[in-house]
Amino acid sequence: MRRASAPLLVALVFVVAACGDDAADPASLNSCGALADAGITLLQDTLDLIDSMSAEELAALNESADTPAVFTEFETRGDALTARAGAIGCTDEEMNSLMAARVDRLSSNSIFGQFLIESVRSGEGGFGE
């Protein structure tokens, strides 16, 4: 990952929020609600991964020129689900609202994770951003 700032990491996680769980093929999701459920599941997985990282690991991630494979996979899946949302007619506003309605399913032990949760709750960070 290029010298990422906190906003870049936030944007990455918001792209991840557009993803579904490992079992969900984007083509199999036929409603905006199902996409939001899948997004919340993967966002929690992402929060769990971030919460498991030490401050040193997070700093190294921020300094790295390479994006870790897990984040690249999340981003790829997020892009696929964002495309699916567009294909079935889900608007960004609708998806952000659905994500915000599901935010109580999320938890994090880190300040960064709490920031992400609050961003989704406020509708500022969510699906496809």
CYANA upper distance limits for C-alpha pairs under 8 A (distance plus 0.5 A):
  1 MET  CA     61 LEU  CA      7.35
  1 MET  CA     62 ASN  CA      7.35
  1 MET  CA     63 GLU  CA      7.73
  1 MET  CA     64 SER  CA      5.60
  1 MET  CA     65 ALA  CA      4.93
  1 MET  CA     66 ASP  CA      4.74
  1 MET  CA     67 THR  CA      4.56
  1 MET  CA     68 PRO  CA      7.88
  2 ARG  CA     62 ASN  CA      7.93
  2 ARG  CA     63 GLU  CA      7.34
  2 ARG  CA     64 SER  CA      6.49
  2 ARG  CA     65 ALA  CA      4.87
  2 ARG  CA     66 ASP  CA      7.14
  2 ARG  CA     67 THR  CA      8.18
  3 ARG  CA     62 ASN  CA      6.18
  3 ARG  CA     63 GLU  CA      5.50
  3 ARG  CA     64 SER  CA      6.96
  3 ARG  CA     65 ALA  CA      7.17
  4 ALA  CA      8 LEU  CA      6.05
  4 ALA  CA      9 LEU  CA      6.99
  4 ALA  CA     62 ASN  CA      5.54
  4 ALA  CA     63 GLU  CA      7.36
  5 SER  CA      9 LEU  CA      6.94
  5 SER  CA     62 ASN  CA      7.34
  6 ALA  CA     10 VAL  CA      6.60
  7 PRO  CA     11 ALA  CA      6.59
  8 LEU  CA     12 LEU  CA      6.68
  9 LEU  CA     13 VAL  CA      6.75
 10 VAL  CA     14 PHE  CA      6.69
 10 VAL  CA    116 LEU  CA      7.37
 11 ALA  CA     15 VAL  CA      6.76
 11 ALA  CA    125 GLY  CA      8.43
 11 ALA  CA    129 GLU  CA      7.08
 12 LEU  CA     16 VAL  CA      6.75
 12 LEU  CA     75 GLU  CA      7.69
 13 VAL  CA     17 ALA  CA      6.58
 13 VAL  CA     43 LEU  CA      7.65
 13 VAL  CA     46 THR  CA      7.73
 13 VAL  CA    116 LEU  CA      8.48
 14 PHE  CA     18 ALA  CA      7.26
 14 PHE  CA     43 LEU  CA      8.47
 14 PHE  CA    125 GLY  CA      6.50
 14 PHE  CA    126 GLY  CA      5.83
 14 PHE  CA    127 PHE  CA      6.93
 14 PHE  CA    128 GLY  CA      7.30
 14 PHE  CA    129 GLU  CA      6.21
 15 VAL  CA     19 CYS  CA      7.84
 15 VAL  CA     74 PHE  CA      8.46
 15 VAL  CA     75 GLU  CA      6.51
 15 VAL  CA     78 GLY  CA      6.07
 15 VAL  CA     79 ASP  CA      7.71
 15 VAL  CA    126 GLY  CA      8.17
 15 VAL  CA    127 PHE  CA      7.29
 15 VAL  CA    128 GLY  CA      6.02
 15 VAL  CA    129 GLU  CA      6.29
 16 VAL  CA     39 GLY  CA      7.83
 16 VAL  CA     42 LEU  CA      7.33
 16 VAL  CA     43 LEU  CA      6.76
 16 VAL  CA     46 THR  CA      8.04
 16 VAL  CA     74 PHE  CA      5.91
 16 VAL  CA     75 GLU  CA      5.99
 16 VAL  CA     77 ARG  CA      8.05
 16 VAL  CA     78 GLY  CA      5.65
 17 ALA  CA     39 GLY  CA      5.13
 17 ALA  CA     40 ILE  CA      6.75
 17 ALA  CA     42 LEU  CA      6.72
 17 ALA  CA     43 LEU  CA      5.30
 17 ALA  CA     78 GLY  CA      7.41
 17 ALA  CA    126 GLY  CA      6.70
 17 ALA  CA    127 PHE  CA      6.41
 17 ALA  CA    128 GLY  CA      8.09
 18 ALA  CA     35 LEU  CA      8.03
 18 ALA  CA     36 ALA  CA      7.93
 18 ALA  CA     38 ALA  CA      8.21
 18 ALA  CA     39 GLY  CA      5.28
 18 ALA  CA     77 ARG  CA      8.48
 18 ALA  CA     78 GLY  CA      5.22
 18 ALA  CA     79 ASP  CA      7.80
 18 ALA  CA     81 LEU  CA      6.55
 18 ALA  CA     82 THR  CA      6.40
 18 ALA  CA    126 GLY  CA      7.69
 18 ALA  CA    127 PHE  CA      5.26
 18 ALA  CA    128 GLY  CA      6.08
 19 CYS  CA     35 LEU  CA      8.15
 19 CYS  CA     38 ALA  CA      6.65
 19 CYS  CA     39 GLY  CA      5.19
 19 CYS  CA     42 LEU  CA      6.50
 19 CYS  CA     43 LEU  CA      8.24
 19 CYS  CA     74 PHE  CA      7.40
 19 CYS  CA     75 GLU  CA      8.24
 19 CYS  CA     77 ARG  CA      5.95
 19 CYS  CA     78 GLY  CA      4.47
 19 CYS  CA     79 ASP  CA      7.94
 19 CYS  CA     80 ALA  CA      8.08
 19 CYS  CA     81 LEU  CA      6.07
 19 CYS  CA     82 THR  CA      8.01
 20 GLY  CA     24 ALA  CA      6.28
 20 GLY  CA     25 ASP  CA      8.33
 20 GLY  CA     26 PRO  CA      7.98
 20 GLY  CA     35 LEU  CA      7.27
 20 GLY  CA     37 ASP  CA      7.95
 20 GLY  CA     38 ALA  CA      4.18
 20 GLY  CA     39 GLY  CA      5.40
 20 GLY  CA     40 ILE  CA      8.13
 20 GLY  CA     41 THR  CA      7.01
 20 GLY  CA     42 LEU  CA      6.06
 20 GLY  CA     77 ARG  CA      7.81
 20 GLY  CA     78 GLY  CA      7.87
 20 GLY  CA     81 LEU  CA      7.63
 21 ASP  CA     38 ALA  CA      5.97
 21 ASP  CA     39 GLY  CA      7.93
 21 ASP  CA     41 THR  CA      6.40
 21 ASP  CA     42 LEU  CA      5.87
 24 ALA  CA     28 SER  CA      7.41
 24 ALA  CA     29 LEU  CA      7.89
 24 ALA  CA     38 ALA  CA      7.87
 25 ASP  CA     29 LEU  CA      7.56
 26 PRO  CA     80 ALA  CA      6.94
 26 PRO  CA     81 LEU  CA      5.81
 26 PRO  CA     84 ARG  CA      6.68
 27 ALA  CA     84 ARG  CA      7.29
 29 LEU  CA     34 ALA  CA      6.48
 29 LEU  CA     35 LEU  CA      6.83
 29 LEU  CA     84 ARG  CA      8.40
 30 ASN  CA     34 ALA  CA      7.47
 30 ASN  CA     35 LEU  CA      8.39
 30 ASN  CA     88 ILE  CA      7.47
 31 SER  CA     35 LEU  CA      6.96
 31 SER  CA     88 ILE  CA      7.78
 32 CYS  CA     36 ALA  CA      6.71
 32 CYS  CA     85 ALA  CA      7.10
 32 CYS  CA     88 ILE  CA      8.32
 32 CYS  CA     90 CYS  CA      6.29
 32 CYS  CA     94 GLU  CA      8.37
 32 CYS  CA     95 MET  CA      7.21
 32 CYS  CA     98 LEU  CA      8.41
 33 GLY  CA     37 ASP  CA      6.64
 33 GLY  CA     98 LEU  CA      7.21
 34 ALA  CA     38 ALA  CA      6.69
 35 LEU  CA     39 GLY  CA      6.56
 35 LEU  CA     81 LEU  CA      7.65
 35 LEU  CA     85 ALA  CA      7.63
 36 ALA  CA     40 ILE  CA      6.65
 36 ALA  CA     95 MET  CA      7.00
 36 ALA  CA     98 LEU  CA      6.49
 36 ALA  CA     99 MET  CA      6.03
 36 ALA  CA    102 ARG  CA      8.36
 36 ALA  CA    127 PHE  CA      8.33
 37 ASP  CA     41 THR  CA      6.78
 37 ASP  CA     99 MET  CA      8.22
 37 ASP  CA    102 ARG  CA      8.05
 38 ALA  CA     42 LEU  CA      6.82
 39 GLY  CA     43 LEU  CA      6.48
 39 GLY  CA     99 MET  CA      8.05
 39 GLY  CA    127 PHE  CA      8.03
 40 ILE  CA     44 GLN  CA      6.65
 40 ILE  CA     99 MET  CA      7.30
 40 ILE  CA    102 ARG  CA      7.49
 40 ILE  CA    103 VAL  CA      7.80
 40 ILE  CA    105 ARG  CA      8.00
 40 ILE  CA    106 LEU  CA      7.84
 41 THR  CA     45 ASP  CA      6.91
 42 LEU  CA     46 THR  CA      6.62
 43 LEU  CA     47 LEU  CA      6.61
 43 LEU  CA    106 LEU  CA      8.35
 44 GLN  CA     48 ASP  CA      6.55
 44 GLN  CA    106 LEU  CA      6.29
 44 GLN  CA    107 SER  CA      7.60
 45 ASP  CA     49 LEU  CA      6.77
 46 THR  CA     50 ILE  CA      6.69
 47 LEU  CA     51 ASP  CA      6.41
 47 LEU  CA    107 SER  CA      8.13
 47 LEU  CA    108 SER  CA      6.68
 47 LEU  CA    113 GLY  CA      6.41
 48 ASP  CA     52 SER  CA      6.66
 48 ASP  CA    108 SER  CA      7.50
 49 LEU  CA     53 MET  CA      7.14
 50 ILE  CA     58 LEU  CA      8.31
 50 ILE  CA    113 GLY  CA      8.00
 51 ASP  CA    108 SER  CA      7.19
 51 ASP  CA    109 ASN  CA      6.78
 51 ASP  CA    110 SER  CA      6.39
 51 ASP  CA    113 GLY  CA      7.77
 53 MET  CA     57 GLU  CA      6.24
 53 MET  CA     58 LEU  CA      6.81
 54 SER  CA     58 LEU  CA      6.77
 55 ALA  CA     59 ALA  CA      6.62
 56 GLU  CA     60 ALA  CA      6.62
 57 GLU  CA     61 LEU  CA      6.60
 58 LEU  CA     62 ASN  CA      6.69
 59 ALA  CA     63 GLU  CA      6.76
 60 ALA  CA     64 SER  CA      6.42
 61 LEU  CA     67 THR  CA      8.32
 61 LEU  CA     68 PRO  CA      8.47
 67 THR  CA     71 PHE  CA      7.10
 67 THR  CA     72 THR  CA      6.95
 68 PRO  CA     72 THR  CA      6.94
 69 ALA  CA     73 GLU  CA      6.56
 70 VAL  CA     74 PHE  CA      6.70
 71 PHE  CA     75 GLU  CA      6.55
 72 THR  CA     76 THR  CA      6.63
 73 GLU  CA     77 ARG  CA      6.68
 74 PHE  CA     78 GLY  CA      6.49
 75 GLU  CA     79 ASP  CA      6.63
 76 THR  CA     80 ALA  CA      6.91
 77 ARG  CA     81 LEU  CA      6.81
 78 GLY  CA     82 THR  CA      6.51
 78 GLY  CA    128 GLY  CA      8.09
 79 ASP  CA     83 ALA  CA      6.63
 79 ASP  CA    128 GLY  CA      8.15
 80 ALA  CA     84 ARG  CA      6.74
 81 LEU  CA     85 ALA  CA      6.60
 82 THR  CA     86 GLY  CA      6.94
 82 THR  CA    127 PHE  CA      7.81
 82 THR  CA    128 GLY  CA      6.13
 83 ALA  CA     87 ALA  CA      6.67
 84 ARG  CA     88 ILE  CA      6.77
 85 ALA  CA     89 GLY  CA      6.69
 85 ALA  CA     90 CYS  CA      5.53
 85 ALA  CA     91 THR  CA      7.97
 86 GLY  CA     90 CYS  CA      6.05
 86 GLY  CA     91 THR  CA      7.41
 90 CYS  CA     94 GLU  CA      6.84
 90 CYS  CA     95 MET  CA      7.06
 91 THR  CA     95 MET  CA      6.70
 92 ASP  CA     96 ASN  CA      6.50
 92 ASP  CA    127 PHE  CA      7.12
 92 ASP  CA    128 GLY  CA      7.53
 93 GLU  CA     97 SER  CA      6.62
 94 GLU  CA     98 LEU  CA      6.65
 95 MET  CA     99 MET  CA      6.54
 95 MET  CA    126 GLY  CA      8.01
 95 MET  CA    127 PHE  CA      6.26
 96 ASN  CA    100 ALA  CA      6.56
 96 ASN  CA    120 VAL  CA      8.00
 96 ASN  CA    123 GLY  CA      6.12
 96 ASN  CA    124 GLU  CA      8.36
 96 ASN  CA    125 GLY  CA      7.90
 96 ASN  CA    126 GLY  CA      5.73
 96 ASN  CA    127 PHE  CA      6.06
 97 SER  CA    101 ALA  CA      6.69
 97 SER  CA    123 GLY  CA      7.04
 98 LEU  CA    102 ARG  CA      6.98
 99 MET  CA    103 VAL  CA      6.70
 99 MET  CA    120 VAL  CA      7.29
 99 MET  CA    121 ARG  CA      8.25
 99 MET  CA    123 GLY  CA      8.44
 99 MET  CA    126 GLY  CA      6.95
 99 MET  CA    127 PHE  CA      7.66
100 ALA  CA    120 VAL  CA      6.04
100 ALA  CA    121 ARG  CA      5.14
100 ALA  CA    122 SER  CA      7.44
100 ALA  CA    123 GLY  CA      6.52
100 ALA  CA    126 GLY  CA      8.27
101 ALA  CA    121 ARG  CA      8.08
102 ARG  CA    106 LEU  CA      8.44
103 VAL  CA    117 ILE  CA      7.26
103 VAL  CA    120 VAL  CA      7.24
103 VAL  CA    121 ARG  CA      6.43
106 LEU  CA    117 ILE  CA      7.44
107 SER  CA    113 GLY  CA      8.23
107 SER  CA    114 GLN  CA      8.09
107 SER  CA    117 ILE  CA      8.16
108 SER  CA    113 GLY  CA      5.70
108 SER  CA    114 GLN  CA      6.49
109 ASN  CA    113 GLY  CA      7.35
109 ASN  CA    114 GLN  CA      7.84
110 SER  CA    114 GLN  CA      6.70
111 ILE  CA    115 PHE  CA      6.66
112 PHE  CA    116 LEU  CA      6.86
113 GLY  CA    117 ILE  CA      6.73
114 GLN  CA    118 GLU  CA      6.65
115 PHE  CA    119 SER  CA      6.65
116 LEU  CA    120 VAL  CA      6.85
116 LEU  CA    125 GLY  CA      8.06
117 ILE  CA    121 ARG  CA      6.62
118 GLU  CA    122 SER  CA      6.60
119 SER  CA    123 GLY  CA      6.85
119 SER  CA    124 GLU  CA      5.81
119 SER  CA    125 GLY  CA      5.53
119 SER  CA    126 GLY  CA      8.17
120 VAL  CA    124 GLU  CA      6.48
120 VAL  CA    125 GLY  CA      5.20
120 VAL  CA    126 GLY  CA      5.81
121 ARG  CA    125 GLY  CA      8.49
125 GLY  CA    129 GLU  CA      7.07
